[in-house]
Amino acid sequence: MTLRAIRTTTALCTALLLTAPLASCQQPPPGRGFIPRHEEPAPADREIATLLDRHHITETVTTDLNTYLDLPHRIEVATRSCAGEGSGYDPDTRRIELCYDDLTEDRRLFEQAGDTPADEPVTAVARETLYHEAGHALIDTLGLPTPDDRAEEDAADRFAQLMLLRDGRPDGEQTLLTAARAYDLAAAAHPEP
């Protein structure tokens, strides 16, 4: 990791820690903060959409982020069918998209690996993905310098780790291990870069 990447990661984590006492236990003013939104899923993605809804994944993560962060504007956190586009953060629209079809694929991979039912691993991957994409949103919102895409990815990964492991949360480590396993399963299933 380069010195610049370390500085970006440090700035991101410092921003989180410095705003925590200020924003703690407060909801963001209207029109600010992370706002959850669910789009109608494609028929193939209905089961995953129902799973996320049943466990309140998007609402839990956005509430958690809003408890720790006071953003100057709104960032929409949408769950939707993406037709293969992939989950991500779009700085032009200030929108995080968690794709049902990505999670449907993760479920298939977990089940092929013997995790049946795969509800728990899929919800863990969804949580880690949302925190990771929130890291990208913060880098954009705070105007943090990133020397290259790899440095930004590393900083977003570390932000997700911080959010999942803070306060000694027992499920955070397992969530990170499950997300890493999902990456391994995907890499094995799709060996191309």
Sequence and secondary structure as in RCSB ss.txt:
>XXXX:A:sequence
MTLRAIRTTTALCTALLLTAPLASCQQPPPGRGFIPRHEEPAPADREIATLLDRHHITETVTTDLNTYLDLPHRI
EVATRSCAGEGSGYDPDTRRIELCYDDLTEDRRLFEQAGDTPADEPVTAVARETLYHEAGHALIDTLGLPTPDDR
AEEDAADRFAQLMLLRDGRPDGEQTLLTAARAYDLAAAAHPEP
>XXXX:A:secstr
  HHHHHHHHHHHHHHHHHHHHHTT    TT EEEEEE    GGGHHHHHHHHHHTHHHHHHHHHHHH   SSEE
EEEEE  TT  SEEETTTTEEEEEHHHHHHHHHHHHHTT SS HHHHHHHHHHHHHHHHHHHHHHHHT   SSHH
HHHHHHHHHHHHHHHGGG HHHHHHHHHHHHHHHHHHHH    
